């Protein structure tokens, strides 16, 4: 009995234990925590882990003896415990195009090492993701093709290299394949490629294929024909695959389930393929920067499911607005068509795209007014991008229906780089959800209204380069606490900015106030609430002392305080700040003292200390920089001989107008990226080093006004990109080297005032077809002018004065095309370098008896100066074809014959000097109508007859007619033989009071003009460069009208006399 009872107790205990175990088992199973991986899978994973390099210990949970189903990145089958997924993608992959300096995890969670074949023991593995890691130099393992059950494989941007193995074609169950790659950071070449593409066609269940950045240039047309075999494919990503040529046509479209296609960043030379319009399932088309041309097919607007279309940056895709936006565009949400050739006016039908969220039409040729129907898509929230078109009109005509709620959710509005004018309208400030507003580079004017403060969510405000005036109200800025970027530069803003203006702007990162007439008035101990990275305060008055508050801006990387009326020395604390600056501009101030040597700036920086009073030796930076501008100071001593070795990445070097001595270092030839080099107006000696010919990217070489000697180096002919060469005012000798004909991009060739000799080689007219300026004056050149010079269609200045040229003046000079037309577009001749660096072209021209240097208006100057040579023969009548010529001088030669009768057709001629020749005959009476003529010298010739002293010729005194014994009449004291005794009095009487009034008005105006010419330009140029441009244009027009009026009055008087 006891034994039976004991057995029953034992059975009860076992049952109780079993019930507890069953209960616990049920709980564990229901919580998913009790699945145990198999021993074999765990051992395989340990072997896989041991082959990896894990610097951040991401796989710390992968411990032998523990449940691998609970390891990070591992998933198991709940029933069998078999490992079915490994997801070890890097959540913080390194992106070479994005540097998040605030988060040091980026690029540091990388796994590396090698992929161990132990993965083959994971018989149930369906999902493998190793993306974003760095298996540098490791090819994709071929054995991965043996993971038969794999459905998901993502090896994208994991640092693999080499050929992608065709063994992956054995993964017949694969649904998702991504092997996208990045280019090599150093060489920008492909790191992965495919030669065999046909195996992709065997992946019959594939829905997602991504090979972005993989070189497919060797697979021919199969890149599209093979994916077309995959009827289940929904996404095709082939961006940046080196594809080129014409996009192949498809006889039939089989991938009819395709929803997303990305062919961007390839190099096609093709039209948009027709088969695109046959895939009605398409939702997303991305073909930007792809080399497409031709018309955008109108059928794309009829794709029933299309929500996203990006055809931007193809540059040669065209469309007419009225046709393109006429389509239905039923579901379109994002439409990106920027930087193409879309033209015409936007139709009202653009408002029918009611689902539109983002619109980008930048960089096209859309003109006319912006239709108000663009406000109709009420979902338009992200952006309207209308940058760099030719749209005009005023803003109030656009989006007038904001009061009805349309566009009330708009967050991004970009209408910059157009021709919009007028004032800022009220509707703009009803867009209270607006976060980014860009109206830069327009013609908008008036004050910036206080209602701007209603846009309290605004984080970026870009109003650069308009015509806004008035002052910025402190209260307005105080209601914009979210501002991160504020740019009101290059306007007409005035007034004083105080600490109150910035009190609420604690989030500012970018601040531009440059090129206005603003004054910053803050206390010496002011601590701004912001800590900006970019600060542009050029032309803002901040002096006279160096602004102490800058030392609080510890995040600065870009600083422009040029032309800020700052004087004195630079404080020591500034050099701690400068060591992080990539842009430093303190030019056009009154700074004194020496710069520290070495100079403390960030690597690859752009540094500008020009136009101050700095002295001492030339400082070199502690690290390699991009640009160094020290011109117009008092630096002395030699250029450091090691400059080329220390600054091999330098792209711009400006040391002109200092007191620099010694020779040009040969190490400059070790600057392969140098584009702009100006060492002019110093005391440099020795020869030009031939090593400069190694600077193959050089665009400007300016060595004028030094004491250089020797020959022009033959190596300069290697400079294929050279556009401006100034070697004038030195002691250079020899002939022009034949190698210079290799400088086929030359626009300016200035070799004047040297000791050069020989003839003008014919290759100048044959090979240097881009020449605009040819200045060879004051040398010992000889021979005749080659007729080939007439091939120079762009030539505006031909200065051969003061040489030993002989022969006739060639009639072919009358074919110089640029001189036959009026140059009425006044712009600086600039040669651009890196990142906004530029070189202002300048030239000294002899005009009106004076040596004048032109910079700002050089583009308007057309000049032929052949004076002080040995030319003979007649002045060719063909020269009068040059109706746009401004200056013509042939003085001090042996020219005979008469002044061409059609001389008056040269109506732009401002200065004419034919003095000291053998010209004869009568002075053409038609010259009196040359209203632009401001300087005329006919002295010391053999002219005869009566001077036609009326019109424009009546403005010149007797000195311009001296030395012509046969001339008579006013302004000379010699009376003509046919002149009656009272003729002079009669002429004066006929002029009467009208003549006196005109003369009085004329000379009074000249007097006032002189006063204005002295005082007004000083005031204008001291305030703003654009005002000075407008002022000089105004004065030029007034003077022109006065002279023309005076000429007309004299002409009418002459007619009355003849009657």
Order of alpha helices (4+ residues) and beta strands (2+ residues): alpha-alpha-beta-beta-beta-beta-beta-beta-beta-beta-beta-beta-alpha-beta-beta-beta-beta-beta-beta-beta-beta-alpha-beta-beta-beta-beta-beta-beta-beta-beta-beta-beta-beta-beta-alpha-beta-beta-beta-beta-beta-beta-beta-alpha-beta-beta-beta-beta-beta-beta-alpha-beta-beta-beta-beta-beta-beta-beta-beta-beta-beta-alpha-beta-beta-beta-beta-beta-beta-beta-beta-beta-beta-beta-beta-beta-beta-beta-beta-beta-alpha-alpha
